[in-house]
Amino acid sequence: MLARPSEAGLEFGLAVTPSGCLPTGASLPALMPPDRTRGLSGTELISLGLFLAAAFVIPLVAGLVIDQVAHTTPLGLLAGLVVGIAAAGFGLRAQMRRYL
């Protein structure tokens, strides 16, 4: 008859040893703090993408609205485009400063 996994010293497919009884040359993996130099996490990338989209689109739409109201067709669009690119660039630099 086979012993149950917990009686055989196996739990979840891993050998269970008392804390002072590691095989010679073996070591436990150390818990490492998150390394901020490795890059952005998924949620940080999503928030950066949403920020860049908003920083670019909101001034662009505002420029189009100004063009419709003031009848100054390409000036508002161009001004919104310049402001949007500048806002996105400065915002990107501010958020990436810790990685530079």
N, C-alpha and C positions, 0 to 999 in steps of 0.2 A: 504494500500500500504506500502511496506517495504522501509525503507530509504536506500540510497546507503551507502556502508561501510564507506566512508569518512565522511558522514554526521552523522553516528551513533557513531563516535569516534573510529572506527576500521580501521586500515590500516594493510594490510598483516597479518590479523588474530590476531593482538596484540592490546590491549587497549592503546589508546593514551591519556596521561594525560599531563597537563602543567607541566613545570619543577619543580615548587614548590609544587605540589599537589600529592605527593606519599601517598598511604595508610599508616596507622600507622604500624610501624615495618618493612616496606619495604625499601629496599635500592637498588640502581643501582649497577650492577656488575662493579668492578673496572677494568680498563685496566691494565693488568699485563705485565711487560716486559718478554721476553722469558727466561725461567729458564734453564740455561746451566747445571744444576746438574741432570736433568731428563734423559739425555742420548743423543745419536746421532740421528739426523734427517735422513730421507730417503736418501737424496742426500749425506750426509756425509757417510752413510754406503756404498752407491754405490761407491763413490770415494775411500773409504778405501779398498773395495774389489778389485777394479781395480788396486790400488797401490800395494796391496799384491800379486796379480797375476803377475803383471809386475816385481816386485822385486824378485819373485821366478823364473819365466820362463826365463827372459832375461839372467841371468848368467848361467842357466842350458843349454840353447841353445848355448851360447858362449862356454861352456865347451865341448859340443858335436862337435862343429865346430873345436875347437882346437884339439880334439881327431882325427878327420878326417884328418886334415892337418899334424899334427905332428906324427900320428900313435902311440899315447900313450893311447890306449883304456882303461881303466876305470879311468885314472888319471884326465883327463880334466872333465869328467862327475862328478866325486866325488868332485873336486875342485869347479866346478860350482854349485853343490848341496849345499856345505858348504857355499859358498859366498851368494847364493840365500836365504838360511835359515837365515843367519846372517843379511842380508839386510832387509828381511821381518820382522824379530824380532825387530831390532833397529827402523825401520820405524813405526811399530805398537806401540812400546813404546813411540816414539816421538809424535805420533798423539793422543795417549790415555793419555798422561801426565796430561792434564787439568782435566780429570775425575778421576784420582787416588788420 
